[in-house]
Amino acid sequence: MTTQVISELSGAVDAPWDSVVALRAGGVSLILGLPDDALPFVIHWGADAGALDAKELRELATHALPPLATNGVDSSVVASVLPENSRGWTGTTGLAGHRSGKAWSTRFVPVAVEVAEQDGQGGSVAVRAIDVDADLTLDLSIALLPSGLARLSAALTNTGESTYTLDGLQLALPVPTRADVLFDLAGRWGKEKVPQWREFTVGTHLREGRHGRTGADAATILTAGTADLDFGQGEAWGLHVAFSGNHRTLAERAFSGERLLLGGELLLPGEIQLGPGEGYATPDVFAAYGAGLDDVAARFHSYLRARPGHPRTVRPVVMNVWEAVYFDHDLTRLLELADAAQRVGVERFVLDDGWFGSRRDDTSGLGDWIIAEDVWGGGRFRALVDGVKQRGMQFGLWFEPEMVNVASELAASHPEWLLQVPGRLPIEFRHQQVLDLSHPGAFAHVERQIVSLVREYGIDYIKWDHNRDLMDAGSTRTGRAGVHEQTLATYRLLDAIRAACPGLEIESCSSGGARVDLEILNHTDRVWASDCIDARERQQIQRWTAQLLPPELVGSHVGAERAHTTRRQFDLDFRAATALFGHFGIEWDLTAASPEDLARLAEWVDYYKAVRSLIHTGTIIRRTLESGDLWLHGSVSPDRGRALYALTLRERHVTWPAGRVQLPGLNPLAQYRVTVAGPGADAPYDPRVHPSWYRTGTVLAGSALSEVGLHIPALDPDTTVLLDVEALA
Ligand code: GLA
């Protein structure tokens, strides 16, 4: 690694340098122009442009700027990483703010630049810039990580003597003019991660999250792509704002030809007031380039898997009791469930909502994190925890630490701890309000209650829920909008509890999948993707949650035969094959399941245990076949020695059988044995249903499997067939 302080300038106005830095990692190049008198700008973000020598870098620096526009600004206009109006940029600016109406337009000049390059493994550029008139200092950090992801952030410091009101700080990256389409996600409760596509027309496509949480409708990764973009083809440039509060991501195509992606936190009116010497730091903004959507997803996955805090132990089979008992808690019944869970091979048993305070339904008790005397008193809670542990399972417990029912002891004793606009409680949402965690007393209270329970009962896992939007979310301490502070306080609370309880794992749940972002995953160990565990819906939700997260971070449960959210009915094999490609669990009243179902479920649990190390380290493969009626999902081991593919029929196709299906991602030179796998492989051979290789398997080169492909069994809608593909030794 070479670290180079290119310049330490004072005043900077006539600095003798003007340079280009080219970072490369994982098949991606990020080439930055570093002018001596303006903020850095991106010359290229995309496919690897090769190793450029000093002469080529000089050439790029010399010719970095576009020609002048007719009837335009009399110098070249280029949008920097923080686009500024003072430089001739008439699109959305990176910074918005003022000092009582003054200092509203900035012109930052760099005073120090630090470049750290790791040969072929990325690197970083840090730029400090000042605006002496606005009295602001900006610290920009731009890194290309080994995964090929770029990570950008900024910090702004008020060096003046008056208050600076910050209205927004967002960072920008350009995409090439061939990026003609936009792709992002939408959704709602129980139907998260719905893809949407549009043309990248002139103007702004703005996605705002104003829920005070990441949101079920979050854009997740706002992506610009070439018109042929799909899982395995085309080019994609995507931006993800790693923040669990309000945020905005936008794609802007200027009349002058530039196409930009911008992202940052969404600040409420007056939310950030920087006093003299005070600063604000943006969330991390991640930028992913990929040759196809699978390539983008794989970059996020490899970035996450390389983190020191990524789960390193096998992901245990979970039993969550929510859809089995809801609020109907009873020791005997829950121990029966624990018995059934143990018999099918469950490794972690999670007691959901309803165990604390007066919480017998969702109208009261939230915020009182003490064992409910009437239901769980007299040693009954201890008996459940011990019973679960004696059956060889970990014990997990549900909390919703940021929330409070007005009908609770906590709200009665500390009404000033509820986020609100002074004199008016926010509109009710699932009968609950939000606890102001930026209040030191509230923070310490919740931390104490949770830590003492975790320690007393040896709790292994917390399902950390967050079930309402933050509306009218003002702090009674400051009188100001409080979403920013609340979000940071939540991260601090998660960290404090994890530090106090080593080994504790935490799930991020928010009415299902409304808090799925990369920052919450710096403080938690998995997400709950959706409250909808209808397998058909889950295929879709997991397919697109995977655009950001690898399967080991995504809770995925087998539900009852008739899905509670949609009333649709599915076979157990389909429900289990769907849950397989995640962190597998069960959320089903097993005491009501038939002996045949229990036996079959146990087979699936065994199968998950046998393949989880492959699925949880593999490279993702997704394809949409037969006009969207047939989906391929696969996981290929990093050395390409083994792969597992799932083929799922979504709808009956207008023609059938499907032609040959190709299996991408394999080593073209290796020989592989392909067999039908999983408990569903026991169907007797039937020539009207199964291809001839079904009985014995087949051996073919990776090149033949990925180019020629195989005939597949006839499938009914909402069924999955699994193909195990293993390289011959
Ligand atoms: C939310 C969660 C569910 C369940 C309930 C409990 O809706 O997403 O999984 O925990 O809360 O009230």
Boltz pocket constraint, residues with backbone or C-beta under 6 A from the ligand:
constraints:
  - pocket:
      binder: B
      contacts: [[A, 322], [A, 352], [A, 353], [A, 362], [A, 398], [A, 465], [A, 467], [A, 509], [A, 510], [A, 511], [A, 512], [A, 531]]
      max_distance: 6.0
